[in-house]
């Protein structure tokens, strides 16, 4: 599994790991049922402490993106069956991002155009 982690970023490494796994699952690089590397293996591959990977996996599990089974390890969950695509947390995070864009001077049309481009990127 190839992750692009920026060790100089202000974004915590565990969050970068979480984000990269979400991006890979959304783009289809990781499919439901695909196994993720063990905590130790991923930590070794990217050169971080295993607790950092463990924190990312715990976050993904809490969000319902992965399942963790003692026999099979961490796997991508089939999120399409949960029926919880848009929830209060999703709306709150998106509303905050939209508010930030508006506060920086983006018009409704600019935001709409930009979001449309991002949607196309994710669904390509």
VENMO-V344235 format. One record per residue. RES is the residue in one small letter. PHI is phi in degrees with one decimal (* if undefined). PSI is psi in degrees with one decimal (999 if undefined). OMEGA is omega in whole degrees, 0 to 359 (* if undefined). Layout:
# VENMO-V344235
[[RES	PHI	PSI	OMEGA] [RES	PHI	PSI	OMEGA]]
This chain:
# VENMO-V344235
[[x	*	128.1	183] [x	-101.1	116.9	177] [x	-115.2	142.1	176] [x	-105.0	98.8	182] [x	-105.9	130.3	179] [x	-103.4	104.7	183] [x	-68.1	-14.9	180] [x	-98.1	-2.0	183] [x	-71.2	155.0	173] [x	-75.9	-16.0	179] [x	-77.6	126.7	180] [x	-55.7	147.4	183] [x	-60.7	-41.0	180] [x	-60.7	-36.0	179] [x	-70.5	-37.5	177] [x	-63.9	-41.8	178] [x	-61.2	-47.6	179] [x	-58.0	-48.0	182] [x	-62.7	-43.3	181] [x	-64.0	-37.5	178] [x	-68.1	-40.7	177] [x	-62.5	-45.5	179] [x	-60.1	-44.5	181] [x	-63.5	-39.7	179] [x	-68.8	-39.8	180] [x	-65.9	-37.0	181] [x	-82.1	-9.4	179] [x	91.7	2.1	176] [x	-67.0	-32.9	173] [x	-115.7	128.3	183] [x	-111.0	158.0	177] [x	-51.3	132.1	181] [x	94.1	-16.0	178] [x	-65.0	137.2	179] [x	-83.0	141.1	173] [x	-93.3	157.4	176] [x	-60.2	156.1	175] [x	-63.4	160.9	179] [x	-56.3	-47.4	181] [x	-63.9	-42.2	182] [x	-65.3	-45.8	180] [x	-65.2	-41.4	178] [x	-59.3	-42.7	179] [x	-66.6	-42.8	182] [x	-60.8	-39.5	184] [x	-103.1	-1.5	175] [x	74.0	43.1	178] [x	-127.4	170.1	177] [x	-68.3	138.0	178] [x	-56.2	-29.4	179] [x	-64.5	-29.0	178] [x	-66.6	-45.7	178] [x	-66.5	-40.6	179] [x	-59.8	-39.8	178] [x	-65.2	-40.6	178] [x	-64.4	-45.0	179] [x	-63.8	-39.4	179] [x	-63.3	-40.5	178] [x	-63.9	-45.0	178] [x	-62.2	-38.8	178] [x	-66.0	-45.9	179] [x	-61.0	-32.5	180] [x	-82.2	-5.6	179] [x	79.7	17.2	182] [x	-86.9	-33.1	177] [x	-126.5	161.5	170] [x	-118.5	147.5	179] [x	-122.0	123.8	182] [x	-126.0	134.2	182] [x	-58.4	-34.4	182] [x	-81.3	-36.1	187] [x	-111.8	-3.3	180] [x	75.0	-155.6	181] [x	-87.4	133.8	180] [x	-135.7	151.8	175] [x	-68.5	130.5	181] [x	-85.3	149.3	175] [x	-79.6	86.3	186] [x	-69.8	-18.6	181] [x	-65.6	-16.4	182] [x	-95.2	-4.1	184] [x	-77.6	-28.4	181] [x	73.6	9.8	183] [x	-115.8	54.2	183] [x	-68.9	-54.2	181] [x	-108.9	111.2	178] [x	-122.9	-177.2	184] [x	-62.5	-38.6	180] [x	-65.2	-43.1	178] [x	-58.9	-49.1	181] [x	-61.7	-40.9	180] [x	-63.6	-44.0	180] [x	-67.0	-42.5	179] [x	-67.1	-40.7	178] [x	-61.6	-38.4	178] [x	-64.9	-44.4	178] [x	-62.4	-42.4	178] [x	-64.7	-39.2	178] [x	-64.1	-41.1	178] [x	-62.4	-42.4	179] [x	-63.2	-42.1	180] [x	-65.1	-41.1	180] [x	-64.6	-25.5	179] [x	-89.1	3.7	173] [x	101.8	4.9	180] [x	-73.7	136.7	177] [x	-81.9	165.7	178] [x	-59.0	-40.6	179] [x	-65.4	-42.1	178] [x	-62.6	-41.8	179] [x	-64.7	-44.7	180] [x	-60.4	-45.4	179] [x	-63.6	-43.9	180] [x	-64.2	-45.4	179] [x	-62.4	-39.1	178] [x	-60.3	-41.6	178] [x	-63.6	-41.3	179] [x	-66.9	-38.7	178] [x	-62.1	-43.7	178] [x	-61.3	-38.0	179] [x	-63.7	-43.6	182] [x	-71.2	-36.0	184] [x	-96.2	13.8	180] [x	-73.6	999	*]]
